[in-house]
Amino acid sequence: MAALEVVQNMIGAPQNRMLKAATGLEGGCVASGATCGLVTGGSLGLGLVHAEALESGDRNSEAALLDRVGEYVKWFETAFGSQFCRECTGIDFYTLSGQARYLIPGDKVAGCLARVRGAARYLSEARDWELPVPGSFEEPATGPAYHCAGDVLKTIRQNTGLGDPYLEQASVVLDGGVGLSGGLCGALAGAVMGINLLLGLNVRNTPYSGIVRAFLTGHINLLLEETSPKREPFAVGKEVVARFKQAAGSTTCAAVTGKRFASRKDFQAHMAASSRCRMLIRHAAGLATDEIEKWKGSGK
């Protein structure tokens, strides 16, 4: 979320609904320890930077953007040791001891702030990148293109009327587990972001005290065995993560697919052949649709 907000501010495109959706990616997707929110949020920011190229539907630009995002993920892994929140922090936010250790004595929080600063510097330079057309890209222009998070978000919009065009477009960067890196599964990311279009925190219009209160409430709900009866995004999100993981076996693309993708072409070929991945996209969209329909008529 922080990285996406930084990029939005840098390019003068404060897409508040997109930012609201990304609040669910904090802590490695609802604090589950998967790909750090700085990686997913920064990648979505790069998608927003190149919105014009994505809007044209040019598959060469899509492939080049995935390469750029992959470079960002590799830089993050080199700079901080891993793209995964739990590996960077050593914290399990689903335990009381983990949450206490994150806050006290403060070195874990300081580590996160250092990663925020590093990602902000990297993305400040990356915003001026131009997308080259990869010379090795040889995919026919015909046939369907699969986008894990994007297909989930599109289905959610069709089912519920809830959506955001900037988010759907930029979410191509999450293909293959964020820039083809094998990280957070795009289908799960799409489900969580879709839910947070409804339930997420409107960061720019929320006072600091409200942000702190939401943080504390959400992290308390992570510890509770019973689902909160209130409309709270972490309480809802943790159940969606758990149910998706039960169906998929993991929250990461590399574990779900058993491979990492060398290129967009490689990823698209896998998706065309993998009935399991297409099933998980439908499953993720269904999980999100059910939660949105359940909560959209209720108040905060």
BALOBA-1460 file (C-alpha; in Angstrom, 3 decimals):
// residues 300
<rec num="1" residu="m" x="0.000" y="0.000" z="0.000"/>
<rec num="2" residu="a" x="2.748" y="2.468" z="0.944"/>
<rec num="3" residu="a" x="4.656" y="1.825" z="-2.279"/>
<rec num="4" residu="l" x="1.532" y="2.267" z="-4.410"/>
<rec num="5" residu="e" x="0.719" y="5.540" z="-2.651"/>
<rec num="6" residu="v" x="4.276" y="6.761" z="-3.241"/>
<rec num="7" residu="v" x="4.057" y="6.037" z="-6.983"/>
<rec num="8" residu="q" x="0.613" y="7.618" z="-7.264"/>
<rec num="9" residu="n" x="1.907" y="10.771" z="-5.596"/>
<rec num="10" residu="m" x="5.000" y="10.862" z="-7.819"/>
<rec num="11" residu="i" x="3.023" y="10.704" z="-11.061"/>
<rec num="12" residu="g" x="0.115" y="12.834" z="-9.843"/>
<rec num="13" residu="a" x="-2.482" y="10.070" z="-10.191"/>
<rec num="14" residu="p" x="-4.158" y="9.652" z="-6.776"/>
<rec num="15" residu="q" x="-6.419" y="6.706" z="-7.602"/>
<rec num="16" residu="n" x="-8.082" y="6.352" z="-4.204"/>
<rec num="17" residu="r" x="-10.167" y="3.262" z="-5.025"/>
<rec num="18" residu="m" x="-7.110" y="1.450" z="-6.315"/>
<rec num="19" residu="l" x="-5.244" y="2.372" z="-3.141"/>
<rec num="20" residu="k" x="-8.179" y="1.217" z="-1.023"/>
<rec num="21" residu="a" x="-8.137" y="-2.161" z="-2.759"/>
<rec num="22" residu="a" x="-4.409" y="-2.557" z="-2.120"/>
<rec num="23" residu="t" x="-4.794" y="-2.170" z="1.664"/>
<rec num="24" residu="g" x="-5.592" y="-5.891" z="1.804"/>
<rec num="25" residu="l" x="-2.107" y="-6.757" z="0.516"/>
<rec num="26" residu="e" x="-0.405" y="-5.430" z="3.662"/>
<rec num="27" residu="g" x="1.751" y="-7.918" z="5.549"/>
<rec num="28" residu="g" x="1.982" y="-10.297" z="2.625"/>
<rec num="29" residu="c" x="-1.741" y="-10.429" z="1.728"/>
<rec num="30" residu="v" x="-3.906" y="-9.958" z="4.822"/>
<rec num="31" residu="a" x="-0.764" y="-10.280" z="6.955"/>
<rec num="32" residu="s" x="-0.373" y="-13.936" z="5.893"/>
<rec num="33" residu="g" x="3.352" y="-13.532" z="5.208"/>
<rec num="34" residu="a" x="3.337" y="-13.942" z="1.426"/>
<rec num="35" residu="t" x="4.787" y="-11.338" z="-0.978"/>
<rec num="36" residu="c" x="5.475" y="-8.066" z="0.848"/>
<rec num="37" residu="g" x="2.945" y="-5.307" z="0.222"/>
<rec num="38" residu="l" x="5.802" y="-3.071" z="-0.903"/>
<rec num="39" residu="v" x="6.423" y="-5.505" z="-3.753"/>
<rec num="40" residu="t" x="2.781" y="-5.960" z="-4.792"/>
<rec num="41" residu="g" x="1.901" y="-2.299" z="-4.224"/>
<rec num="42" residu="g" x="4.999" y="-1.016" z="-6.017"/>
<rec num="43" residu="s" x="4.302" y="-3.361" z="-8.920"/>
<rec num="44" residu="l" x="0.742" y="-2.075" z="-9.202"/>
<rec num="45" residu="g" x="2.231" y="1.422" z="-9.187"/>
<rec num="46" residu="l" x="4.428" y="0.513" z="-12.158"/>
<rec num="47" residu="g" x="1.308" y="-0.761" z="-13.901"/>
<rec num="48" residu="l" x="-0.322" y="2.614" z="-13.273"/>
<rec num="49" residu="v" x="2.758" y="4.438" z="-14.614"/>
<rec num="50" residu="h" x="2.366" y="2.542" z="-17.878"/>
<rec num="51" residu="a" x="-1.437" y="2.704" z="-17.991"/>
<rec num="52" residu="e" x="-1.440" y="4.117" z="-21.522"/>
<rec num="53" residu="a" x="0.570" y="1.217" z="-22.904"/>
<rec num="54" residu="l" x="-1.649" y="-1.303" z="-21.113"/>
<rec num="55" residu="e" x="-4.816" y="0.407" z="-22.305"/>
<rec num="56" residu="s" x="-3.714" y="-0.057" z="-25.903"/>
<rec num="57" residu="g" x="-3.847" y="-3.810" z="-25.381"/>
<rec num="58" residu="d" x="-0.393" y="-4.256" z="-26.913"/>
<rec num="59" residu="r" x="0.942" y="-7.620" z="-25.779"/>
<rec num="60" residu="n" x="4.529" y="-6.571" z="-26.409"/>
<rec num="61" residu="s" x="4.112" y="-3.771" z="-23.868"/>
<rec num="62" residu="e" x="2.536" y="-6.213" z="-21.435"/>
<rec num="63" residu="a" x="5.495" y="-8.566" z="-21.784"/>
<rec num="64" residu="a" x="7.972" y="-5.725" z="-21.334"/>
<rec num="65" residu="l" x="6.142" y="-4.488" z="-18.223"/>
<rec num="66" residu="l" x="6.238" y="-7.957" z="-16.691"/>
<rec num="67" residu="d" x="9.994" y="-7.974" z="-17.307"/>
<rec num="68" residu="r" x="10.306" y="-4.591" z="-15.561"/>
<rec num="69" residu="v" x="8.251" y="-5.750" z="-12.612"/>
<rec num="70" residu="g" x="10.345" y="-8.901" z="-12.436"/>
<rec num="71" residu="e" x="13.438" y="-6.683" z="-12.192"/>
<rec num="72" residu="y" x="11.840" y="-4.809" z="-9.283"/>
<rec num="73" residu="v" x="11.106" y="-8.065" z="-7.467"/>
<rec num="74" residu="k" x="14.683" y="-9.275" z="-8.018"/>
<rec num="75" residu="w" x="16.049" y="-5.957" z="-6.728"/>
<rec num="76" residu="f" x="13.862" y="-6.226" z="-3.622"/>
<rec num="77" residu="e" x="15.012" y="-9.791" z="-2.990"/>
<rec num="78" residu="t" x="18.664" y="-8.796" z="-3.367"/>
<rec num="79" residu="a" x="18.313" y="-5.709" z="-1.182"/>
<rec num="80" residu="f" x="16.248" y="-7.284" z="1.610"/>
<rec num="81" residu="g" x="16.827" y="-11.019" z="1.352"/>
<rec num="82" residu="s" x="13.363" y="-12.100" z="0.208"/>
<rec num="83" residu="q" x="10.160" y="-10.853" z="-1.392"/>
<rec num="84" residu="f" x="8.108" y="-12.573" z="1.315"/>
<rec num="85" residu="c" x="6.933" y="-10.612" z="4.337"/>
<rec num="86" residu="r" x="7.409" y="-13.435" z="6.814"/>
<rec num="87" residu="e" x="10.961" y="-14.082" z="5.634"/>
<rec num="88" residu="c" x="11.858" y="-10.376" z="5.740"/>
<rec num="89" residu="t" x="10.386" y="-9.777" z="9.201"/>
<rec num="90" residu="g" x="10.539" y="-13.194" z="10.836"/>
<rec num="91" residu="i" x="7.039" y="-12.451" z="12.146"/>
<rec num="92" residu="d" x="3.855" y="-14.523" z="12.179"/>
<rec num="93" residu="f" x="1.095" y="-11.930" z="12.530"/>
<rec num="94" residu="y" x="-1.439" y="-14.657" z="13.258"/>
<rec num="95" residu="t" x="0.049" y="-15.184" z="16.725"/>
<rec num="96" residu="l" x="0.013" y="-12.865" z="19.740"/>
<rec num="97" residu="s" x="3.726" y="-13.406" z="20.336"/>
<rec num="98" residu="g" x="4.447" y="-12.501" z="16.723"/>
<rec num="99" residu="q" x="2.490" y="-9.270" z="16.870"/>
<rec num="100" residu="a" x="4.129" y="-8.309" z="20.167"/>
<rec num="101" residu="r" x="7.590" y="-9.006" z="18.754"/>
<rec num="102" residu="y" x="6.823" y="-6.877" z="15.707"/>
<rec num="103" residu="l" x="6.078" y="-3.847" z="17.880"/>
<rec num="104" residu="i" x="8.614" y="-4.355" z="20.699"/>
<rec num="105" residu="p" x="11.389" y="-3.275" z="20.971"/>
<rec num="106" residu="g" x="10.905" y="-1.632" z="17.569"/>
<rec num="107" residu="d" x="13.605" y="-3.098" z="15.359"/>
<rec num="108" residu="k" x="11.065" y="-4.966" z="13.220"/>
<rec num="109" residu="v" x="9.069" y="-1.794" z="12.578"/>
<rec num="110" residu="a" x="12.327" y="0.020" z="11.795"/>
<rec num="111" residu="g" x="13.178" y="-2.713" z="9.302"/>
<rec num="112" residu="c" x="9.866" y="-2.200" z="7.532"/>
<rec num="113" residu="l" x="10.449" y="1.550" z="7.391"/>
<rec num="114" residu="a" x="13.889" y="0.946" z="5.868"/>
<rec num="115" residu="r" x="12.293" y="-1.235" z="3.201"/>
<rec num="116" residu="v" x="9.720" y="1.483" z="2.519"/>
<rec num="117" residu="r" x="12.504" y="4.040" z="2.001"/>
<rec num="118" residu="g" x="14.453" y="1.703" z="-0.259"/>
<rec num="119" residu="a" x="11.421" y="0.815" z="-2.367"/>
<rec num="120" residu="a" x="10.447" y="4.489" z="-2.665"/>
<rec num="121" residu="r" x="13.907" y="5.389" z="-4.010"/>
<rec num="122" residu="y" x="13.855" y="2.522" z="-6.482"/>
<rec num="123" residu="l" x="10.361" y="3.344" z="-7.739"/>
<rec num="124" residu="s" x="11.221" y="7.033" z="-8.049"/>
<rec num="125" residu="e" x="13.835" y="6.092" z="-10.630"/>
<rec num="126" residu="a" x="11.699" y="3.367" z="-12.198"/>
<rec num="127" residu="r" x="8.873" y="5.751" z="-13.052"/>
<rec num="128" residu="d" x="11.023" y="7.164" z="-15.877"/>
<rec num="129" residu="w" x="11.557" y="3.773" z="-17.492"/>
<rec num="130" residu="e" x="10.340" y="3.377" z="-21.033"/>
<rec num="131" residu="l" x="8.967" y="0.015" z="-22.035"/>
<rec num="132" residu="p" x="11.111" y="-1.649" z="-24.677"/>
<rec num="133" residu="v" x="9.526" y="-4.077" z="-27.075"/>
<rec num="134" residu="p" x="11.121" y="-7.482" z="-26.380"/>
<rec num="135" residu="g" x="12.636" y="-8.799" z="-29.574"/>
<rec num="136" residu="s" x="12.031" y="-12.408" z="-28.570"/>
<rec num="137" residu="f" x="8.310" y="-11.939" z="-28.080"/>
<rec num="138" residu="e" x="6.563" y="-14.155" z="-30.621"/>
<rec num="139" residu="e" x="3.009" y="-14.670" z="-29.443"/>
<rec num="140" residu="p" x="0.150" y="-14.530" z="-31.964"/>
<rec num="141" residu="a" x="-2.183" y="-11.595" z="-31.513"/>
<rec num="142" residu="t" x="-5.198" y="-13.917" z="-31.594"/>
<rec num="143" residu="g" x="-6.531" y="-16.093" z="-28.796"/>
<rec num="144" residu="p" x="-7.477" y="-15.244" z="-25.220"/>
<rec num="145" residu="a" x="-5.018" y="-13.666" z="-22.831"/>
<rec num="146" residu="y" x="-5.167" y="-14.846" z="-19.222"/>
<rec num="147" residu="h" x="-4.545" y="-12.545" z="-16.272"/>
<rec num="148" residu="c" x="-4.965" y="-14.180" z="-12.862"/>
<rec num="149" residu="a" x="-5.814" y="-11.127" z="-10.762"/>
<rec num="150" residu="g" x="-7.376" y="-9.273" z="-13.675"/>
<rec num="151" residu="d" x="-9.726" y="-12.140" z="-14.541"/>
<rec num="152" residu="v" x="-10.814" y="-12.420" z="-10.902"/>
<rec num="153" residu="l" x="-11.435" y="-8.670" z="-10.675"/>
<rec num="154" residu="k" x="-13.360" y="-8.684" z="-13.946"/>
<rec num="155" residu="t" x="-15.591" y="-11.517" z="-12.729"/>
<rec num="156" residu="i" x="-16.193" y="-9.725" z="-9.420"/>
<rec num="157" residu="r" x="-17.271" y="-6.605" z="-11.319"/>
<rec num="158" residu="q" x="-19.599" y="-8.615" z="-13.526"/>
<rec num="159" residu="n" x="-21.107" y="-10.407" z="-10.517"/>
<rec num="160" residu="t" x="-21.417" y="-7.500" z="-8.091"/>
<rec num="161" residu="g" x="-21.002" y="-4.257" z="-10.040"/>
<rec num="162" residu="l" x="-17.963" y="-3.461" z="-7.871"/>
<rec num="163" residu="g" x="-14.784" y="-2.681" z="-9.758"/>
<rec num="164" residu="d" x="-12.123" y="-0.203" z="-10.732"/>
<rec num="165" residu="p" x="-10.750" y="0.086" z="-14.283"/>
<rec num="166" residu="y" x="-7.298" y="1.267" z="-13.192"/>
<rec num="167" residu="l" x="-6.951" y="-1.668" z="-10.831"/>
<rec num="168" residu="e" x="-8.091" y="-4.221" z="-13.408"/>
<rec num="169" residu="q" x="-5.660" y="-2.821" z="-15.956"/>
<rec num="170" residu="a" x="-2.635" y="-2.529" z="-13.660"/>
<rec num="171" residu="s" x="-3.174" y="-5.967" z="-12.125"/>
<rec num="172" residu="v" x="-1.482" y="-7.580" z="-15.145"/>
<rec num="173" residu="v" x="1.735" y="-7.026" z="-13.152"/>
<rec num="174" residu="l" x="0.622" y="-9.760" z="-10.728"/>
<rec num="175" residu="d" x="0.630" y="-12.466" z="-13.410"/>
<rec num="176" residu="g" x="2.753" y="-15.478" z="-12.535"/>
<rec num="177" residu="g" x="3.083" y="-14.447" z="-8.918"/>
<rec num="178" residu="v" x="4.091" y="-10.753" z="-9.350"/>
<rec num="179" residu="g" x="6.166" y="-10.157" z="-12.456"/>
<rec num="180" residu="l" x="6.408" y="-13.908" z="-13.156"/>
<rec num="181" residu="s" x="8.491" y="-14.308" z="-9.972"/>
<rec num="182" residu="g" x="6.433" y="-17.118" z="-8.435"/>
<rec num="183" residu="g" x="5.283" y="-15.001" z="-5.494"/>
<rec num="184" residu="l" x="1.754" y="-14.269" z="-4.280"/>
<rec num="185" residu="c" x="-0.852" y="-16.037" z="-6.439"/>
<rec num="186" residu="g" x="-2.579" y="-13.467" z="-8.628"/>
<rec num="187" residu="a" x="-5.977" y="-15.105" z="-8.223"/>
<rec num="188" residu="l" x="-5.821" y="-14.716" z="-4.448"/>
<rec num="189" residu="a" x="-4.523" y="-11.159" z="-4.767"/>
<rec num="190" residu="g" x="-7.444" y="-10.349" z="-7.075"/>
<rec num="191" residu="a" x="-9.977" y="-11.753" z="-4.600"/>
<rec num="192" residu="v" x="-8.533" y="-9.800" z="-1.674"/>
<rec num="193" residu="m" x="-8.319" y="-6.564" z="-3.677"/>
<rec num="194" residu="g" x="-11.877" y="-6.990" z="-4.918"/>
<rec num="195" residu="i" x="-13.153" y="-7.393" z="-1.356"/>
<rec num="196" residu="n" x="-11.154" y="-4.363" z="-0.254"/>
<rec num="197" residu="l" x="-12.777" y="-2.208" z="-2.918"/>
<rec num="198" residu="l" x="-15.724" y="-2.520" z="-0.546"/>
<rec num="199" residu="l" x="-14.169" y="-3.029" z="2.876"/>
<rec num="200" residu="g" x="-10.676" y="-1.547" z="2.601"/>
<rec num="201" residu="l" x="-9.374" y="1.566" z="4.294"/>
<rec num="202" residu="n" x="-9.697" y="4.858" z="2.418"/>
<rec num="203" residu="v" x="-6.219" y="5.948" z="3.446"/>
<rec num="204" residu="r" x="-6.160" y="9.474" z="2.053"/>
<rec num="205" residu="n" x="-9.459" y="10.435" z="3.663"/>
<rec num="206" residu="t" x="-8.914" y="8.756" z="7.040"/>
<rec num="207" residu="p" x="-7.309" y="10.656" z="9.951"/>
<rec num="208" residu="y" x="-4.213" y="9.165" z="11.519"/>
<rec num="209" residu="s" x="-6.166" y="8.094" z="14.597"/>
<rec num="210" residu="g" x="-8.580" y="6.201" z="12.361"/>
<rec num="211" residu="i" x="-5.718" y="4.429" z="10.587"/>
<rec num="212" residu="v" x="-4.209" y="3.356" z="13.921"/>
<rec num="213" residu="r" x="-7.600" y="2.142" z="15.159"/>
<rec num="214" residu="a" x="-8.160" y="0.148" z="11.957"/>
<rec num="215" residu="f" x="-4.661" y="-1.367" z="12.241"/>
<rec num="216" residu="l" x="-5.242" y="-2.482" z="15.826"/>
<rec num="217" residu="t" x="-8.744" y="-3.813" z="15.141"/>
<rec num="218" residu="g" x="-7.585" y="-5.736" z="12.094"/>
<rec num="219" residu="h" x="-4.638" y="-7.323" z="13.853"/>
<rec num="220" residu="i" x="-6.778" y="-8.309" z="16.833"/>
<rec num="221" residu="n" x="-9.161" y="-10.025" z="14.412"/>
<rec num="222" residu="l" x="-6.253" y="-12.004" z="12.985"/>
<rec num="223" residu="l" x="-5.883" y="-13.650" z="16.393"/>
<rec num="224" residu="l" x="-9.526" y="-14.602" z="16.883"/>
<rec num="225" residu="e" x="-10.694" y="-18.078" z="15.979"/>
<rec num="226" residu="e" x="-14.281" y="-16.953" z="15.435"/>
<rec num="227" residu="t" x="-15.009" y="-14.702" z="12.460"/>
<rec num="228" residu="s" x="-15.869" y="-11.177" z="13.538"/>
<rec num="229" residu="p" x="-19.567" y="-10.350" z="13.093"/>
<rec num="230" residu="k" x="-18.557" y="-6.847" z="12.006"/>
<rec num="231" residu="r" x="-17.638" y="-5.747" z="8.517"/>
<rec num="232" residu="e" x="-13.862" y="-5.664" z="8.998"/>
<rec num="233" residu="p" x="-11.455" y="-6.376" z="6.127"/>
<rec num="234" residu="f" x="-8.839" y="-8.428" z="7.995"/>
<rec num="235" residu="a" x="-11.470" y="-10.649" z="9.608"/>
<rec num="236" residu="v" x="-13.032" y="-11.270" z="6.201"/>
<rec num="237" residu="g" x="-9.723" y="-11.491" z="4.368"/>
<rec num="238" residu="k" x="-8.104" y="-14.070" z="6.634"/>
<rec num="239" residu="e" x="-11.010" y="-16.462" z="5.983"/>
<rec num="240" residu="v" x="-10.676" y="-15.967" z="2.236"/>
<rec num="241" residu="v" x="-6.925" y="-16.600" z="2.406"/>
<rec num="242" residu="a" x="-7.493" y="-19.763" z="4.445"/>
<rec num="243" residu="r" x="-10.180" y="-21.110" z="2.117"/>
<rec num="244" residu="f" x="-8.133" y="-20.353" z="-0.989"/>
<rec num="245" residu="k" x="-5.071" y="-22.021" z="0.524"/>
<rec num="246" residu="q" x="-7.164" y="-25.091" z="1.338"/>
<rec num="247" residu="a" x="-8.200" y="-25.370" z="-2.307"/>
<rec num="248" residu="a" x="-4.847" y="-24.446" z="-3.875"/>
<rec num="249" residu="g" x="-2.441" y="-25.901" z="-1.325"/>
<rec num="250" residu="s" x="-0.492" y="-22.648" z="-1.104"/>
<rec num="251" residu="t" x="-0.768" y="-18.881" z="-1.502"/>
<rec num="252" residu="t" x="2.218" y="-18.628" z="-3.864"/>
<rec num="253" residu="c" x="2.222" y="-19.136" z="-7.601"/>
<rec num="254" residu="a" x="5.413" y="-21.211" z="-7.709"/>
<rec num="255" residu="a" x="4.002" y="-23.712" z="-5.210"/>
<rec num="256" residu="v" x="0.588" y="-23.857" z="-6.880"/>
<rec num="257" residu="t" x="1.928" y="-24.321" z="-10.404"/>
<rec num="258" residu="g" x="5.134" y="-26.182" z="-9.547"/>
<rec num="259" residu="k" x="7.155" y="-23.873" z="-11.782"/>
<rec num="260" residu="r" x="8.393" y="-20.385" z="-12.488"/>
<rec num="261" residu="f" x="7.750" y="-18.695" z="-15.794"/>
<rec num="262" residu="a" x="10.507" y="-17.565" z="-18.131"/>
<rec num="263" residu="s" x="8.336" y="-15.110" z="-20.048"/>
<rec num="264" residu="r" x="4.818" y="-13.896" z="-20.632"/>
<rec num="265" residu="k" x="4.583" y="-16.366" z="-23.495"/>
<rec num="266" residu="d" x="5.512" y="-19.208" z="-21.146"/>
<rec num="267" residu="f" x="2.922" y="-18.035" z="-18.619"/>
<rec num="268" residu="q" x="0.152" y="-17.756" z="-21.211"/>
<rec num="269" residu="a" x="0.919" y="-21.239" z="-22.544"/>
<rec num="270" residu="h" x="0.655" y="-22.645" z="-19.033"/>
<rec num="271" residu="m" x="-2.646" y="-20.897" z="-18.370"/>
<rec num="272" residu="a" x="-4.137" y="-22.125" z="-21.631"/>
<rec num="273" residu="a" x="-3.242" y="-25.706" z="-20.686"/>
<rec num="274" residu="s" x="-3.930" y="-25.604" z="-16.932"/>
<rec num="275" residu="s" x="-7.532" y="-26.357" z="-16.043"/>
<rec num="276" residu="r" x="-6.487" y="-26.236" z="-12.371"/>
<rec num="277" residu="c" x="-5.283" y="-22.628" z="-12.549"/>
<rec num="278" residu="r" x="-8.428" y="-21.590" z="-14.399"/>
<rec num="279" residu="m" x="-10.492" y="-23.381" z="-11.740"/>
<rec num="280" residu="l" x="-8.641" y="-21.492" z="-8.985"/>
<rec num="281" residu="i" x="-9.397" y="-18.201" z="-10.724"/>
<rec num="282" residu="r" x="-13.102" y="-19.091" z="-10.711"/>
<rec num="283" residu="h" x="-12.836" y="-20.229" z="-7.088"/>
<rec num="284" residu="a" x="-11.158" y="-17.002" z="-5.981"/>
<rec num="285" residu="a" x="-13.741" y="-14.894" z="-7.800"/>
<rec num="286" residu="g" x="-16.515" y="-16.903" z="-6.152"/>
<rec num="287" residu="l" x="-15.039" y="-16.450" z="-2.676"/>
<rec num="288" residu="a" x="-14.801" y="-12.705" z="-3.182"/>
<rec num="289" residu="t" x="-18.257" y="-12.420" z="-4.727"/>
<rec num="290" residu="d" x="-19.840" y="-14.240" z="-1.787"/>
<rec num="291" residu="e" x="-18.160" y="-11.936" z="0.739"/>
<rec num="292" residu="i" x="-19.017" y="-8.781" z="-1.161"/>
<rec num="293" residu="e" x="-22.673" y="-9.791" z="-1.487"/>
<rec num="294" residu="k" x="-22.719" y="-10.655" z="2.210"/>
<rec num="295" residu="w" x="-21.339" y="-7.341" z="3.400"/>
<rec num="296" residu="k" x="-22.227" y="-4.678" z="0.849"/>
<rec num="297" residu="g" x="-25.661" y="-4.046" z="2.313"/>
<rec num="298" residu="s" x="-24.361" y="-3.583" z="5.842"/>
<rec num="299" residu="g" x="-22.768" y="-0.557" z="7.426"/>
<rec num="300" residu="k" x="-19.293" y="-0.201" z="8.821"/>
